[in-house]
């Protein structure tokens, strides 16, 4: 069994490579991804497509500030090179992400993308 921190390090690696296929493989089939500014995406394939669409539209980099774990939950505090900050909570079961909840400022993100 992998620790939540190990899974999150892989998540960050694949995210920064814009590798939505490998990123998607970190999720359980019936997982839920709730990015509070955007809403809920259900299911591994839909989450994979969400990442694909975002990577095609936006320039994104995840710089780890902190990774914490408590039991089967991993917490990621991140920033990007333009100063956006956020955090994500990842619930794991059987080495897969079953639920993710993310908090970040969508207005700041969109303003940065426009520059």
N, C-alpha and C positions, 0 to 999 in steps of 0.2 A: 504494500500500500504506500502510495506517495503522500507526503504531507501537503496540506493546503499551500504552504509557501512554495514548494517545488512546482506545483501546478500553476501558481500565479507567475512564477518566473518564466515558465514556458509560454503562458498567455501573453506576457509582455513581449517576449522574443518574437512570437508569431505576429502579434499586433504590429510591431515596428517593422516587420518584413512585409506587411500588407498581405499576409498569407491566410486568407479567409478559410481555405480548405483545412489546414492544420488547426487553425483556431477553432473551427467548428467541431473538430474531432475531440476537443476538450470538454464538450457539452454532452449531457445525457440526452437521449432521444426526446423525452417529454419535458425538457427543462424550460424554465421561464427566465427571460431577461427583461428586467424592469429598469429602464433608464428613466429616472423621474422626469427629466425635461421632455422626453419623447413618448413615453407610454410603454406598454407591455408587448413583448414579442414572445410567442410560444413556439416551442419545438426547435430541434437542432437545425433542420434545413432552413427554416425561416430566419434563425439567428445567423446562420452562415450567409444567407442572402442579404441580411441587414448589413453585415460587415462588408460584403462585396460592394454593395451600393455606396456605402460611406467611403470606402477606400477609393472608389472611382470618382467621387465628388469632392472629397476634402483632403487636405494635407494634415496628417495627424501623426504625432509622436508622443509616446508614453514614456516619461522619465520617472522612475520609481523614487519616491521620497521615503516611504516606509512600507514594509509588509509585516503584518501581524497575523497570528493564527491563534485560534482558541477552539480546541476540539476539531470539529469538521468544518469550521468557518475560517476563511481567509479574508483579510482586509487589506486593501491596496490604496495607499495615498499616493497620488501622482500629480505631476505637472507636465506642461509641454514647454517647448523653447520660447513660446510667445507669452508665457506667463499665466495661462489658464491652469486652474487647479481643480482637483476633484478627488472623490474617493469611491471605491467600489467594495461591496460585500459579496462574497462568493460562498455559497453553501455547497459542500462536496459530499458525494456518496459514491463508493466504489471507484475512486479516482476520476470521477466526472463531475462537472459543475451541474448541479440540479436547479439552482436558483441564483440569480445575480441581481443586485440592486445597485444602481449607480447614481451619484449626485454630482452635478457640475452645472455651471452657469451657461445656458444655451445662448443668451444674448451676447455675452463676452465671446463665446466660440464663433458665432456668426459674424461679429464685428471683426474678429481677427482674420477670418477667412476672406473677407472683402478687401483686406489690405494687400 
